[in-house]
Amino acid sequence: MATNNAEATAAGQFWDRRVRAAGDRVNWWSSDACTTHYNRGVCGQAVPGNSLGCRIALAAAAGRTLGRGISVGAGAGDKERALLKDAIVGEMQLWELSEARAAEARRRAEADGVGDRLKARVGNAFTEETGSFDLVTWDHSLHHMPDIDQALAWSVERLNPGGWLMINDYFGPNRLQWRRDEVNLCNGVLDEIDRAHGTRLRRVRQSNIITRLRMKHRDPSEAPQSEAIAAAIARHLGPATHIKPVGGTVLNILGGIVVPAFPEDHPAIATLVAADRDALAQGQWHFGFTLWQKP
Ligand SMILES: C[S@@+](CC[C@H](N)C(=O)[O-])C[C@H]1O[C@@H](n2cnc3c(N)ncnc32)[C@H](O)[C@@H]1O
């Protein structure tokens, strides 16, 4: 969990202030074009919906409904609720640092008729959770852990033999401090959109020591060790474990600027997705997907 109690409290309070309505158009995950591109990368199917590609891949790999699943850093539990509703998992245990998000997860589960199958707890899963599970899922939350080795060792330990570990996460620069080539690439995409559509979108700023410290202060849990995730996966799941790069460099850096500025059918959204696809083809990616079965 966060390295100390003060950091865990600060991270929880940061995320308490970020409980959004599911339909808000805030970033790449609110855009069907973006999630379609993401899902195609994960499972080969061009279908819209945040994390739907992961559910399709998991259901195909497991070939049966899994009994109990666990998710740390589950937020409002939208992805976990979908696992229940799609009958991919029978019950879900969620862990959060944010009281407000855990409460929202319970509220949405009740409203969706799966409240009896979803538990949302607030605290330190690594010390408090002793159960065993058929699924451990990390969805854009593993990169929030301060100790990736601890998180992965715990994940393997909590899994029943034959159980599945699913990781759909951010592998990019620590603390979201973009590299110079990423900043240049993304500002080039913004130039293209501004020229074509007469907009004046804000530009991506170069990272420096101040922006890094500001990010750590703002949310201590934000990507402290994201660059270490790939190597940790090899150590804990075996060197042959495949991490599928699914793109995301452009979506991640520009999603919050471009998606709220245009409606879904605007050509600027297609430009955003095309730029992400091109960046992936050049070997640039932030998001990766791994599915691993415990022997
Ligand atoms: C980027 S959000 C992702 C939420 C959700 N998985 C999703 O994809 O919508 C990261 C979440 O991790 C939670 N978090 C951060 N550090 C945590 C920790 N050590 N233990 C549990 N949750 C944590 C935050 O409160 C936040 O809700």
The ligand as an ORCA input file, in Angstrom:
! r2SCAN-3c Opt
* xyz 0 1
  C      -6.529      5.314    -11.395
  S      -7.662      4.865    -10.139
  C      -8.294      3.375    -10.842
  C      -9.615      2.970    -10.280
  C     -10.241      1.755    -10.978
  N      -9.409      0.581    -10.921
  C     -10.596      2.078    -12.394
  O      -9.934      1.568    -13.289
  O     -11.548      2.838    -12.594
  C      -6.603      4.281     -8.857
  C      -7.327      3.928     -7.552
  O      -6.392      3.302     -6.673
  C      -6.711      3.697     -5.335
  N      -5.507      3.455     -4.548
  C      -4.330      4.120     -4.594
  N      -3.451      3.554     -3.773
  C      -4.078      2.504     -3.187
  C      -3.689      1.525     -2.227
  N      -2.462      1.518     -1.719
  N      -4.612      0.591     -1.855
  C      -5.860      0.604     -2.361
  N      -6.276      1.508     -3.278
  C      -5.395      2.437     -3.674
  C      -7.135      5.154     -5.479
  O      -7.912      5.580     -4.377
  C      -7.909      5.112     -6.793
  O      -9.285      4.885     -6.576
*
